[in-house]
Structures are given as C-alpha cells and as structure tokens.
C-alpha cells in the first residue's frame, strides 16, 4: 500500500511540475494556481 502511495505522490508531483512549466510561459501566477488543486487531490487520495 505504501508503494501505491509513493507512486501517486510521484505522479502528482510530476504533474504539478509539468503544468507549472507549461504555464510559466504565459503567466507567472498560472503555475501557482494549478498547484492547490493537485494538493487537494493528493490529500483526498491519502485520506482513502
């Protein structure tokens, strides 16, 4: 079960980083706006 959690964490981190990089070209604050949803998704996944 811990292995699944670490994989979810890794994927969520990569997703947040990639969306942050893709948004940094348009608006500097765009990357930061996409991070809270990823964090809430991670926390809800950990709760299960």
PQR file with spaces between the fields and no chain letter, atoms N, CA, C, O and H, PARSE charges and radii, in Angstrom:
ATOM       1  N    UNK     1       0.834   -1.206    0.000 -0.4000 1.5000
ATOM       2  CA   UNK     1       0.000    0.000    0.000 -0.0000 2.0000
ATOM       3  C    UNK     1       0.871    1.260    0.000  0.5500 1.7000
ATOM       4  O    UNK     1       0.534    2.251   -0.648 -0.5500 1.4000
ATOM       5  N    UNK     2       1.975    1.218    0.718 -0.4000 1.5000
ATOM       6  CA   UNK     2       2.864    2.383    0.733 -0.0000 2.0000
ATOM       7  C    UNK     2       3.454    2.621   -0.658  0.5500 1.7000
ATOM       8  O    UNK     2       3.686    3.764   -1.051 -0.5500 1.4000
ATOM       9  H    UNK     2       2.249    0.413    1.244  0.4000 1.0000
ATOM      10  N    UNK     3       3.697    1.531   -1.402 -0.4000 1.5000
ATOM      11  CA   UNK     3       4.258    1.691   -2.742 -0.0000 2.0000
ATOM      12  C    UNK     3       3.279    2.445   -3.633  0.5500 1.7000
ATOM      13  O    UNK     3       3.684    3.293   -4.428 -0.5500 1.4000
ATOM      14  H    UNK     3       3.509    0.603   -1.083  0.4000 1.0000
ATOM      15  N    UNK     4       1.994    2.136   -3.500 -0.4000 1.5000
ATOM      16  CA   UNK     4       0.974    2.830   -4.295 -0.0000 2.0000
ATOM      17  C    UNK     4       0.933    4.308   -3.925  0.5500 1.7000
ATOM      18  O    UNK     4       0.809    5.171   -4.794 -0.5500 1.4000
ATOM      19  H    UNK     4       1.665    1.447   -2.854  0.4000 1.0000
ATOM      20  N    UNK     5       1.039    4.591   -2.635 -0.4000 1.5000
ATOM      21  CA   UNK     5       1.004    5.984   -2.178 -0.0000 2.0000
ATOM      22  C    UNK     5       2.181    6.766   -2.742  0.5500 1.7000
ATOM      23  O    UNK     5       2.019    7.900   -3.195 -0.5500 1.4000
ATOM      24  H    UNK     5       1.140    3.889   -1.929  0.4000 1.0000
ATOM      25  N    UNK     6       3.368    6.162   -2.716 -0.4000 1.5000
ATOM      26  CA   UNK     6       4.552    6.856   -3.218 -0.0000 2.0000
ATOM      27  C    UNK     6       4.427    7.106   -4.717  0.5500 1.7000
ATOM      28  O    UNK     6       4.853    8.149   -5.211 -0.5500 1.4000
ATOM      29  H    UNK     6       3.499    5.242   -2.348  0.4000 1.0000
ATOM      30  N    UNK     7       3.844    6.152   -5.439 -0.4000 1.5000
ATOM      31  CA   UNK     7       3.658    6.332   -6.884 -0.0000 2.0000
ATOM      32  C    UNK     7       2.684    7.477   -7.150  0.5500 1.7000
ATOM      33  O    UNK     7       2.907    8.294   -8.043 -0.5500 1.4000
ATOM      34  H    UNK     7       3.498    5.304   -5.037  0.4000 1.0000
ATOM      35  N    UNK     8       1.607    7.530   -6.372 -0.4000 1.5000
ATOM      36  CA   UNK     8       0.629    8.611   -6.535 -0.0000 2.0000
ATOM      37  C    UNK     8       1.284    9.956   -6.232  0.5500 1.7000
ATOM      38  O    UNK     8       1.049   10.941   -6.933 -0.5500 1.4000
ATOM      39  H    UNK     8       1.426    6.866   -5.646  0.4000 1.0000
ATOM      40  N    UNK     9       2.102    9.989   -5.192 -0.4000 1.5000
ATOM      41  CA   UNK     9       2.812   11.215   -4.848 -0.0000 2.0000
ATOM      42  C    UNK     9       3.728   11.637   -5.985  0.5500 1.7000
ATOM      43  O    UNK     9       3.776   12.810   -6.354 -0.5500 1.4000
ATOM      44  H    UNK     9       2.292    9.189   -4.623  0.4000 1.0000
ATOM      45  N    UNK    10       4.459   10.665   -6.543 -0.4000 1.5000
ATOM      46  CA   UNK    10       5.401   10.960   -7.620 -0.0000 2.0000
ATOM      47  C    UNK    10       4.666   11.502   -8.842  0.5500 1.7000
ATOM      48  O    UNK    10       5.076   12.503   -9.428 -0.5500 1.4000
ATOM      49  H    UNK    10       4.420    9.712   -6.243  0.4000 1.0000
ATOM      50  N    UNK    11       3.584   10.839   -9.220 -0.4000 1.5000
ATOM      51  CA   UNK    11       2.818   11.276  -10.396 -0.0000 2.0000
ATOM      52  C    UNK    11       2.237   12.669  -10.172  0.5500 1.7000
ATOM      53  O    UNK    11       2.264   13.511  -11.069 -0.5500 1.4000
ATOM      54  H    UNK    11       3.251   10.025   -8.744  0.4000 1.0000
ATOM      55  N    UNK    12       1.710   12.905   -8.969 -0.4000 1.5000
ATOM      56  CA   UNK    12       1.123   14.214   -8.673 -0.0000 2.0000
ATOM      57  C    UNK    12       2.188   15.305   -8.715  0.5500 1.7000
ATOM      58  O    UNK    12       1.935   16.413   -9.188 -0.5500 1.4000
ATOM      59  H    UNK    12       1.688   12.220   -8.241  0.4000 1.0000
ATOM      60  N    UNK    13       3.383   14.980   -8.216 -0.4000 1.5000
ATOM      61  CA   UNK    13       4.469   15.958   -8.232 -0.0000 2.0000
ATOM      62  C    UNK    13       4.893   16.269   -9.656  0.5500 1.7000
ATOM      63  O    UNK    13       5.084   17.431  -10.013 -0.5500 1.4000
ATOM      64  H    UNK    13       3.588   14.079   -7.832  0.4000 1.0000
ATOM      65  N    UNK    14       5.042   15.228  -10.473 -0.4000 1.5000
ATOM      66  CA   UNK    14       5.438   15.427  -11.870 -0.0000 2.0000
ATOM      67  C    UNK    14       4.373   16.227  -12.608  0.5500 1.7000
ATOM      68  O    UNK    14       4.690   17.110  -13.405 -0.5500 1.4000
ATOM      69  H    UNK    14       4.887   14.283  -10.183  0.4000 1.0000
ATOM      70  N    UNK    15       3.105   15.911  -12.339 -0.4000 1.5000
ATOM      71  CA   UNK    15       2.011   16.628  -13.000 -0.0000 2.0000
ATOM      72  C    UNK    15       2.024   18.104  -12.611  0.5500 1.7000
ATOM      73  O    UNK    15       1.843   18.980  -13.457 -0.5500 1.4000
ATOM      74  H    UNK    15       2.848   15.193  -11.693  0.4000 1.0000
ATOM      75  N    UNK    16       2.239   18.366  -11.334 -0.4000 1.5000
ATOM      76  CA   UNK    16       2.263   19.756  -10.864 -0.0000 2.0000
ATOM      77  C    UNK    16       3.437   20.505  -11.485  0.5500 1.7000
ATOM      78  O    UNK    16       3.301   21.661  -11.887 -0.5500 1.4000
ATOM      79  H    UNK    16       2.387   17.654  -10.647  0.4000 1.0000
ATOM      80  N    UNK    17       4.597   19.839  -11.562 -0.4000 1.5000
ATOM      81  CA   UNK    17       5.774   20.485  -12.138 -0.0000 2.0000
ATOM      82  C    UNK    17       5.572   20.750  -13.625  0.5500 1.7000
ATOM      83  O    UNK    17       5.893   21.836  -14.108 -0.5500 1.4000
ATOM      84  H    UNK    17       4.708   18.900  -11.235  0.4000 1.0000
ATOM      85  N    UNK    18       5.047   19.775  -14.352 -0.4000 1.5000
ATOM      86  CA   UNK    18       4.865   19.943  -15.794 -0.0000 2.0000
ATOM      87  C    UNK    18       3.857   21.049  -16.084  0.5500 1.7000
ATOM      88  O    UNK    18       4.069   21.857  -16.989 -0.5500 1.4000
ATOM      89  H    UNK    18       4.787   18.892  -13.959  0.4000 1.0000
ATOM      90  N    UNK    19       2.766   21.095  -15.328 -0.4000 1.5000
ATOM      91  CA   UNK    19       1.766   22.143  -15.538 -0.0000 2.0000
ATOM      92  C    UNK    19       2.349   23.499  -15.152  0.5500 1.7000
ATOM      93  O    UNK    19       2.008   24.520  -15.749 -0.5500 1.4000
ATOM      94  H    UNK    19       2.594   20.439  -14.593  0.4000 1.0000
ATOM      95  N    UNK    20       3.229   23.504  -14.152 -0.4000 1.5000
ATOM      96  CA   UNK    20       3.859   24.745  -13.724 -0.0000 2.0000
ATOM      97  C    UNK    20       4.768   25.272  -14.826  0.5500 1.7000
ATOM      98  O    UNK    20       4.774   26.470  -15.109 -0.5500 1.4000
ATOM      99  H    UNK    20       3.506   22.675  -13.667  0.4000 1.0000
ATOM     100  N    UNK    21       5.539   24.378  -15.453 -0.4000 1.5000
ATOM     101  CA   UNK    21       6.445   24.796  -16.522 -0.0000 2.0000
ATOM     102  C    UNK    21       5.663   25.258  -17.751  0.5500 1.7000
ATOM     103  O    UNK    21       6.037   26.246  -18.384 -0.5500 1.4000
ATOM     104  H    UNK    21       5.534   23.404  -15.224  0.4000 1.0000
ATOM     105  N    UNK    22       4.593   24.561  -18.090 -0.4000 1.5000
ATOM     106  CA   UNK    22       3.821   24.922  -19.283 -0.0000 2.0000
ATOM     107  C    UNK    22       3.119   26.260  -19.080  0.5500 1.7000
ATOM     108  O    UNK    22       2.927   27.004  -20.041 -0.5500 1.4000
ATOM     109  H    UNK    22       4.290   23.759  -17.576  0.4000 1.0000
ATOM     110  N    UNK    23       2.740   26.575  -17.862 -0.4000 1.5000
ATOM     111  CA   UNK    23       2.030   27.822  -17.587 -0.0000 2.0000
ATOM     112  C    UNK    23       2.989   28.988  -17.375  0.5500 1.7000
ATOM     113  O    UNK    23       2.582   30.146  -17.477 -0.5500 1.4000
ATOM     114  H    UNK    23       2.896   25.971  -17.081  0.4000 1.0000
ATOM     115  N    UNK    24       4.257   28.700  -17.081 -0.4000 1.5000
ATOM     116  CA   UNK    24       5.200   29.772  -16.763 -0.0000 2.0000
ATOM     117  C    UNK    24       5.446   30.652  -17.984  0.5500 1.7000
ATOM     118  O    UNK    24       5.816   31.817  -17.840 -0.5500 1.4000
ATOM     119  H    UNK    24       4.587   27.760  -16.998  0.4000 1.0000
ATOM     120  N    UNK    25       5.244   30.106  -19.194 -0.4000 1.5000
ATOM     121  CA   UNK    25       5.449   30.900  -20.402 -0.0000 2.0000
ATOM     122  C    UNK    25       4.347   31.939  -20.569  0.5500 1.7000
ATOM     123  O    UNK    25       4.601   33.042  -21.053 -0.5500 1.4000
ATOM     124  H    UNK    25       4.943   29.160  -19.311  0.4000 1.0000
ATOM     125  N    UNK    26       3.130   31.594  -20.174 -0.4000 1.5000
ATOM     126  CA   UNK    26       2.010   32.518  -20.358 -0.0000 2.0000
ATOM     127  C    UNK    26       1.937   33.519  -19.202  0.5500 1.7000
ATOM     128  O    UNK    26       2.118   34.721  -19.398 -0.5500 1.4000
ATOM     129  H    UNK    26       2.924   30.698  -19.782  0.4000 1.0000
ATOM     130  N    UNK    27       1.668   33.007  -17.990 -0.4000 1.5000
ATOM     131  CA   UNK    27       1.549   33.874  -16.820 -0.0000 2.0000
ATOM     132  C    UNK    27       2.348   33.263  -15.673  0.5500 1.7000
ATOM     133  O    UNK    27       2.278   32.058  -15.435 -0.5500 1.4000
ATOM     134  H    UNK    27       1.521   32.031  -17.830  0.4000 1.0000
ATOM     135  N    UNK    28       3.107   34.096  -14.963 -0.4000 1.5000
ATOM     136  CA   UNK    28       3.928   33.572  -13.869 -0.0000 2.0000
ATOM     137  C    UNK    28       3.050   32.967  -12.776  0.5500 1.7000
ATOM     138  O    UNK    28       3.424   31.969  -12.159 -0.5500 1.4000
ATOM     139  H    UNK    28       3.165   35.076  -15.156  0.4000 1.0000
ATOM     140  N    UNK    29       1.885   33.566  -12.534 -0.4000 1.5000
ATOM     141  CA   UNK    29       0.996   33.071  -11.485 -0.0000 2.0000
ATOM     142  C    UNK    29       0.174   31.866  -11.922  0.5500 1.7000
ATOM     143  O    UNK    29      -0.493   31.241  -11.097 -0.5500 1.4000
ATOM     144  H    UNK    29       1.581   34.376  -13.035  0.4000 1.0000
ATOM     145  N    UNK    30       0.213   31.533  -13.214 -0.4000 1.5000
ATOM     146  CA   UNK    30      -0.579   30.404  -13.691 -0.0000 2.0000
ATOM     147  C    UNK    30      -0.128   29.093  -13.066  0.5500 1.7000
ATOM     148  O    UNK    30      -0.953   28.251  -12.712 -0.5500 1.4000
ATOM     149  H    UNK    30       0.755   32.041  -13.884  0.4000 1.0000
ATOM     150  N    UNK    31       1.205   28.918  -12.928 -0.4000 1.5000
ATOM     151  CA   UNK    31       1.701   27.683  -12.335 -0.0000 2.0000
ATOM     152  C    UNK    31       1.250   27.548  -10.895  0.5500 1.7000
ATOM     153  O    UNK    31       0.857   26.463  -10.466 -0.5500 1.4000
ATOM     154  H    UNK    31       1.875   29.602  -13.215  0.4000 1.0000
ATOM     155  N    UNK    32       1.302   28.641  -10.139 -0.4000 1.5000
ATOM     156  CA   UNK    32       0.889   28.581   -8.741 -0.0000 2.0000
ATOM     157  C    UNK    32      -0.590   28.282   -8.601  0.5500 1.7000
ATOM     158  O    UNK    32      -1.009   27.659   -7.625 -0.5500 1.4000
ATOM     159  H    UNK    32       1.621   29.523  -10.487  0.4000 1.0000
ATOM     160  N    UNK    33      -1.387   28.721   -9.572 -0.4000 1.5000
ATOM     161  CA   UNK    33      -2.832   28.494   -9.487 -0.0000 2.0000
ATOM     162  C    UNK    33      -3.161   27.019   -9.707  0.5500 1.7000
ATOM     163  O    UNK    33      -4.184   26.533   -9.225 -0.5500 1.4000
ATOM     164  H    UNK    33      -1.047   29.227  -10.365  0.4000 1.0000
ATOM     165  N    UNK    34      -2.292   26.301  -10.438 -0.4000 1.5000
ATOM     166  CA   UNK    34      -2.577   24.897  -10.733 -0.0000 2.0000
ATOM     167  C    UNK    34      -2.080   23.978   -9.619  0.5500 1.7000
ATOM     168  O    UNK    34      -2.391   22.787   -9.617 -0.5500 1.4000
ATOM     169  H    UNK    34      -1.461   26.696  -10.829  0.4000 1.0000
ATOM     170  N    UNK    35      -1.312   24.519   -8.672 -0.4000 1.5000
ATOM     171  CA   UNK    35      -0.758   23.667   -7.615 -0.0000 2.0000
ATOM     172  C    UNK    35      -1.777   23.310   -6.531  0.5500 1.7000
ATOM     173  O    UNK    35      -1.825   22.146   -6.135 -0.5500 1.4000
ATOM     174  H    UNK    35      -1.060   25.486   -8.673  0.4000 1.0000
ATOM     175  N    UNK    36      -2.596   24.242   -6.028 -0.4000 1.5000
ATOM     176  CA   UNK    36      -3.556   23.875   -4.972 -0.0000 2.0000
ATOM     177  C    UNK    36      -4.498   22.736   -5.358  0.5500 1.7000
ATOM     178  O    UNK    36      -4.727   21.857   -4.528 -0.5500 1.4000
ATOM     179  H    UNK    36      -2.557   25.188   -6.350  0.4000 1.0000
ATOM     180  N    UNK    37      -5.067   22.699   -6.587 -0.4000 1.5000
ATOM     181  CA   UNK    37      -5.922   21.560   -6.942 -0.0000 2.0000
ATOM     182  C    UNK    37      -5.170   20.242   -6.860  0.5500 1.7000
ATOM     183  O    UNK    37      -5.726   19.242   -6.406 -0.5500 1.4000
ATOM     184  H    UNK    37      -4.881   23.413   -7.262  0.4000 1.0000
ATOM     185  N    UNK    38      -3.905   20.225   -7.295 -0.4000 1.5000
ATOM     186  CA   UNK    38      -3.116   18.994   -7.227 -0.0000 2.0000
ATOM     187  C    UNK    38      -2.914   18.589   -5.772  0.5500 1.7000
ATOM     188  O    UNK    38      -2.957   17.404   -5.443 -0.5500 1.4000
ATOM     189  H    UNK    38      -3.453   21.037   -7.664  0.4000 1.0000
ATOM     190  N    UNK    39      -2.692   19.578   -4.894 -0.4000 1.5000
ATOM     191  CA   UNK    39      -2.505   19.271   -3.475 -0.0000 2.0000
ATOM     192  C    UNK    39      -3.768   18.714   -2.851  0.5500 1.7000
ATOM     193  O    UNK    39      -3.707   17.785   -2.046 -0.5500 1.4000
ATOM     194  H    UNK    39      -2.657   20.541   -5.161  0.4000 1.0000
ATOM     195  N    UNK    40      -4.925   19.280   -3.219 -0.4000 1.5000
ATOM     196  CA   UNK    40      -6.181   18.788   -2.653 -0.0000 2.0000
ATOM     197  C    UNK    40      -6.474   17.382   -3.156  0.5500 1.7000
ATOM     198  O    UNK    40      -7.029   16.559   -2.428 -0.5500 1.4000
ATOM     199  H    UNK    40      -4.974   20.035   -3.872  0.4000 1.0000
ATOM     200  N    UNK    41      -6.095   17.106   -4.414 -0.4000 1.5000
ATOM     201  CA   UNK    41      -6.297   15.754   -4.958 -0.0000 2.0000
ATOM     202  C    UNK    41      -5.419   14.764   -4.213  0.5500 1.7000
ATOM     203  O    UNK    41      -5.849   13.654   -3.901 -0.5500 1.4000
ATOM     204  H    UNK    41      -5.644   17.775   -5.005  0.4000 1.0000
ATOM     205  N    UNK    42      -4.176   15.172   -3.927 -0.4000 1.5000
ATOM     206  CA   UNK    42      -3.262   14.295   -3.206 -0.0000 2.0000
ATOM     207  C    UNK    42      -3.795   14.016   -1.803  0.5500 1.7000
ATOM     208  O    UNK    42      -3.781   12.868   -1.359 -0.5500 1.4000
ATOM     209  H    UNK    42      -3.827   16.074   -4.181  0.4000 1.0000
ATOM     210  N    UNK    43      -4.259   15.036   -1.108 -0.4000 1.5000
ATOM     211  CA   UNK    43      -4.733   14.857    0.266 -0.0000 2.0000
ATOM     212  C    UNK    43      -5.967   13.965    0.292  0.5500 1.7000
ATOM     213  O    UNK    43      -6.113   13.140    1.194 -0.5500 1.4000
ATOM     214  H    UNK    43      -4.269   15.969   -1.469  0.4000 1.0000
ATOM     215  N    UNK    44      -6.857   14.121   -0.688 -0.4000 1.5000
ATOM     216  CA   UNK    44      -8.060   13.286   -0.719 -0.0000 2.0000
ATOM     217  C    UNK    44      -7.683   11.842   -1.026  0.5500 1.7000
ATOM     218  O    UNK    44      -8.314   10.913   -0.522 -0.5500 1.4000
ATOM     219  H    UNK    44      -6.738   14.791   -1.420  0.4000 1.0000
ATOM     220  N    UNK    45      -6.644   11.649   -1.861 -0.4000 1.5000
ATOM     221  CA   UNK    45      -6.198   10.286   -2.175 -0.0000 2.0000
ATOM     222  C    UNK    45      -5.593    9.642   -0.935  0.5500 1.7000
ATOM     223  O    UNK    45      -5.811    8.458   -0.677 -0.5500 1.4000
ATOM     224  H    UNK    45      -6.131   12.403   -2.270  0.4000 1.0000
ATOM     225  N    UNK    46      -4.831   10.423   -0.166 -0.4000 1.5000
ATOM     226  CA   UNK    46      -4.195    9.880    1.042 -0.0000 2.0000
ATOM     227  C    UNK    46      -5.257    9.552    2.094  0.5500 1.7000
ATOM     228  O    UNK    46      -5.092    8.612    2.871 -0.5500 1.4000
ATOM     229  H    UNK    46      -4.654   11.385   -0.376  0.4000 1.0000
ATOM     230  N    UNK    47      -6.340   10.321    2.118 -0.4000 1.5000
ATOM     231  CA   UNK    47      -7.403   10.056    3.089 -0.0000 2.0000
ATOM     232  C    UNK    47      -8.030    8.693    2.854  0.5500 1.7000
ATOM     233  O    UNK    47      -8.393    8.002    3.807 -0.5500 1.4000
ATOM     234  H    UNK    47      -6.474   11.084    1.487  0.4000 1.0000
ATOM     235  N    UNK    48      -8.161    8.299    1.586 -0.4000 1.5000
ATOM     236  CA   UNK    48      -8.718    6.982    1.283 -0.0000 2.0000
ATOM     237  C    UNK    48      -7.715    5.915    1.707  0.5500 1.7000
ATOM     238  O    UNK    48      -7.976    4.723    1.544 -0.5500 1.4000
ATOM     239  H    UNK    48      -7.866    8.860    0.813  0.4000 1.0000
